[in-house]
Amino acid sequence: MPSVAAEPYEFEFDPRTTALLVIDMQRDFVDPGGFGEALGNDVSLLRKAVPPTKRVLDACRAAGLFIVHTREGHRPDLSDCPPAKLARGRLSCGIGDNGPMGRILVRGEYGHDFVDELQPRPGEPVVDKPGKGSFYATDLDTILKNRGIKQLVVCGVTTEVCVHTTVREANDRGYDCLVLEDCVASYFPEFQEVGLKMIKAQGGIFGWVSDSSRFLAALQDAASPQPSAIGR
């Protein structure tokens, strides 16, 4: 079985039962001029994750891996957004308000959609989620189980919030998660560092951590014809 050099130890995977999960690579979070930047965050830290994620996405498509994209956002009437979430932060411009890229975190708005480089292709499910975790109030678990998926390669933002919550949820549901450290990102470098350490701590309490280069090398090896044992 192919394996990826990772921490705390190598991550073995079967491409037939492995999915790429791209979490919340949305314009409002990642692009200049979006909601994230309006809150005073340095979105360049998140933009750094886009090129390696694009390389991983292209390679997974070429290899035939199952690919799922998630987006955080709410119904236009905000009926699925808890009042506590609406109130938190005491923002002058928050969820449902008109922001730089349309109504903030509202489904169908320009800022809610994916960045241009990482747009889904037909046949790649998009999971719209109302919370931080990708399994909460969604059909993600059903989608994965219907395809026989057992392992997840995880990219997305932000590391300490939606990525971490999703990996923890996946772990509780029996999925093995490989988080690619250069394909996830945080507005806060210290959260990025500690968030990754938490995932791989205690023998991989929530999952494994590697990077795009090592994963792509393993994926290429998995796709390469293996030498025949005949005649050795």
C-alpha positions as CSV (number, residue, x, y, z in Angstrom):
1,M,0.0,0.0,0.0
2,P,1.4,3.5,-0.8
3,S,2.6,5.6,2.1
4,V,3.4,9.2,2.7
5,A,6.3,10.4,4.8
6,A,4.5,12.1,7.7
7,E,4.4,12.8,11.4
8,P,4.1,11.0,13.8
9,Y,4.8,8.2,11.3
10,E,4.1,7.2,7.7
11,F,0.5,7.5,6.5
12,E,-0.6,4.5,4.4
13,F,-3.4,5.0,2.0
14,D,-5.4,3.3,-0.7
15,P,-6.3,5.8,-3.5
16,R,-9.5,3.9,-4.1
17,T,-10.7,4.6,-0.6
18,T,-9.1,8.0,-0.1
19,A,-10.7,11.4,-0.7
20,L,-9.3,14.9,-1.0
21,L,-11.3,17.3,1.2
22,V,-10.8,21.0,0.4
23,I,-12.2,23.1,3.3
24,D,-13.7,26.6,2.9
25,M,-11.3,28.0,0.3
26,Q,-13.8,30.9,-0.2
27,R,-13.2,34.4,-1.5
28,D,-14.4,36.1,1.7
29,F,-11.8,34.3,3.7
30,V,-8.9,34.1,1.3
31,D,-9.0,36.9,-1.3
32,P,-7.9,40.5,-0.8
33,G,-10.9,42.7,-0.3
34,G,-13.0,40.1,1.4
35,F,-14.5,39.7,4.8
36,G,-11.3,38.3,6.3
37,E,-9.3,41.3,5.3
38,A,-12.1,43.7,6.4
39,L,-11.7,42.3,9.9
40,G,-8.0,43.4,9.8
41,N,-6.5,40.0,9.0
42,D,-3.5,39.4,6.7
43,V,-5.0,37.3,3.9
44,S,-1.6,36.8,2.3
45,L,-1.0,34.1,4.9
46,L,-4.0,32.2,3.6
47,R,-3.2,33.0,-0.1
48,K,0.1,31.0,0.4
49,A,-1.9,27.8,0.7
50,V,-3.7,28.3,-2.7
51,P,-0.9,27.3,-5.1
52,P,0.1,24.0,-3.3
53,T,-3.6,23.2,-2.9
54,K,-4.1,23.7,-6.6
55,R,-1.2,21.3,-7.3
56,V,-2.7,18.7,-5.0
57,L,-6.2,19.2,-6.5
58,D,-4.9,18.8,-10.1
59,A,-2.9,15.7,-9.1
60,C,-5.8,14.1,-7.3
61,R,-8.1,14.8,-10.3
62,A,-5.5,13.1,-12.6
63,A,-5.2,10.1,-10.3
64,G,-9.0,9.7,-10.1
65,L,-9.3,10.4,-6.3
66,F,-12.7,11.4,-5.0
67,I,-12.8,15.1,-4.2
68,V,-15.2,17.1,-2.0
69,H,-15.3,20.8,-1.4
70,T,-16.9,22.6,1.6
71,R,-18.2,26.1,2.1
72,E,-19.3,27.8,5.4
73,G,-22.4,29.9,5.0
74,H,-26.0,30.3,5.7
75,R,-29.4,30.5,4.0
76,P,-30.3,34.0,2.8
77,D,-33.0,34.3,5.5
78,L,-30.3,33.2,8.1
79,S,-32.8,30.7,9.6
80,D,-29.9,28.2,10.0
81,C,-27.6,30.7,11.8
82,P,-27.8,30.6,15.6
83,P,-28.4,34.0,17.2
84,A,-25.3,33.5,19.3
85,K,-23.2,33.2,16.1
86,L,-24.8,36.3,14.7
87,A,-24.1,38.3,17.8
88,R,-20.6,37.0,18.5
89,G,-17.8,39.5,18.0
90,R,-20.1,42.6,18.2
91,L,-19.1,43.3,14.6
92,S,-20.3,46.4,12.8
93,C,-20.5,44.4,9.6
94,G,-21.1,40.7,10.3
95,I,-22.9,37.6,9.0
96,G,-25.8,38.6,6.7
97,D,-24.7,42.2,6.3
98,N,-23.6,43.7,3.1
99,G,-19.8,43.3,2.9
100,P,-17.1,43.9,0.3
101,M,-18.2,40.8,-1.7
102,G,-21.9,40.7,-1.1
103,R,-23.8,39.6,2.0
104,I,-21.3,38.0,4.4
105,L,-21.4,34.2,4.7
106,V,-24.6,34.0,2.8
107,R,-25.0,31.2,0.2
108,G,-25.1,32.4,-3.4
109,E,-23.1,35.6,-2.7
110,Y,-19.8,36.2,-4.6
111,G,-17.7,36.2,-1.4
112,H,-19.3,32.9,-0.3
113,D,-18.0,31.1,-3.4
114,F,-14.6,29.5,-3.9
115,V,-11.5,31.3,-5.0
116,D,-11.0,31.2,-8.8
117,E,-8.1,28.9,-8.7
118,L,-9.9,26.2,-6.7
119,Q,-13.4,26.1,-8.3
120,P,-15.0,22.6,-8.2
121,R,-15.5,20.6,-11.4
122,P,-18.7,18.7,-12.3
123,G,-18.9,15.6,-10.3
124,E,-17.1,17.0,-7.3
125,P,-19.6,17.4,-4.5
126,V,-19.9,20.7,-2.7
127,V,-21.0,20.5,0.9
128,D,-22.5,23.8,2.3
129,K,-22.2,23.8,6.0
130,P,-23.6,26.2,8.6
131,G,-20.9,25.6,11.2
132,K,-17.2,25.2,11.6
133,G,-17.1,21.4,11.2
134,S,-17.8,19.9,7.8
135,F,-19.8,17.0,9.3
136,Y,-22.2,19.1,11.5
137,A,-25.7,19.5,9.9
138,T,-24.4,18.2,6.5
139,D,-24.5,15.0,4.5
140,L,-20.7,14.7,4.2
141,D,-20.5,11.5,6.2
142,T,-23.2,9.9,4.0
143,I,-21.4,11.1,0.8
144,L,-18.1,9.6,2.0
145,K,-19.5,6.3,3.2
146,N,-21.5,5.8,0.0
147,R,-18.2,6.0,-1.9
148,G,-16.4,3.7,0.6
149,I,-14.0,6.4,1.7
150,K,-11.9,5.6,4.8
151,Q,-9.1,8.2,4.6
152,L,-9.1,12.0,4.0
153,V,-6.3,14.2,2.7
154,V,-7.2,17.6,4.1
155,C,-6.5,21.1,2.7
156,G,-8.2,24.4,3.5
157,V,-8.7,27.2,6.0
158,T,-8.4,28.1,8.7
159,T,-6.2,25.6,10.4
160,E,-7.3,26.1,14.0
161,V,-11.0,26.6,13.2
162,C,-12.7,24.8,10.4
163,V,-9.8,22.4,9.5
164,H,-9.3,21.4,13.2
165,T,-13.0,21.0,13.9
166,T,-13.5,18.9,10.8
167,V,-10.4,16.7,11.5
168,R,-11.7,16.1,15.0
169,E,-15.2,15.2,13.7
170,A,-13.7,12.9,11.1
171,N,-11.5,11.2,13.7
172,D,-14.6,10.4,15.9
173,R,-16.3,8.9,12.8
174,G,-13.4,6.6,12.1
175,Y,-11.7,8.4,9.2
176,D,-7.9,8.7,9.0
177,C,-6.9,12.2,8.2
178,L,-3.7,13.5,6.6
179,V,-3.3,17.2,6.9
180,L,-1.0,18.9,4.4
181,E,0.7,21.7,6.3
182,D,1.4,23.9,3.3
183,C,-2.2,23.5,2.1
184,V,-3.8,24.7,5.3
185,A,-3.4,28.2,6.7
186,S,-4.3,30.6,9.5
187,Y,-4.3,34.3,9.9
188,F,-2.2,33.7,13.0
189,P,1.2,32.0,12.6
190,E,1.3,30.9,16.2
191,F,-2.1,29.2,15.7
192,Q,-0.9,27.5,12.6
193,E,2.1,26.0,14.4
194,V,0.3,24.9,17.5
195,G,-2.7,23.6,15.5
196,L,-0.6,21.3,13.5
197,K,1.2,20.1,16.6
198,M,-2.1,19.2,18.2
199,I,-3.2,17.0,15.3
200,K,-0.1,14.9,15.3
201,A,0.5,14.8,19.1
202,Q,0.4,11.7,21.2
203,G,0.9,9.3,18.3
204,G,-1.5,11.1,16.0
205,I,-4.4,11.7,18.3
206,F,-6.4,13.3,15.5
207,G,-4.4,12.5,12.4
208,W,-1.1,12.8,10.5
209,V,0.7,15.9,9.2
210,S,2.8,16.0,6.0
211,D,3.1,18.4,3.1
212,S,2.1,18.6,-0.5
213,S,5.5,17.6,-1.9
214,R,5.6,14.4,0.0
215,F,2.0,13.5,-0.7
216,L,2.4,14.2,-4.4
217,A,5.5,12.0,-4.5
218,A,3.5,9.2,-2.9
219,L,0.6,9.7,-5.2
220,Q,2.8,9.5,-8.2
221,D,4.4,6.3,-6.9
222,A,1.0,4.8,-6.4
223,A,0.1,5.5,-10.0
224,S,3.4,4.2,-11.5
225,P,3.4,0.6,-12.9
226,Q,5.0,-1.7,-10.4
227,P,7.7,-4.0,-11.7
228,S,6.7,-7.6,-12.2
229,A,8.1,-10.2,-9.9
230,I,8.3,-12.7,-12.8
231,G,11.9,-13.5,-13.8
232,R,13.6,-12.1,-10.8
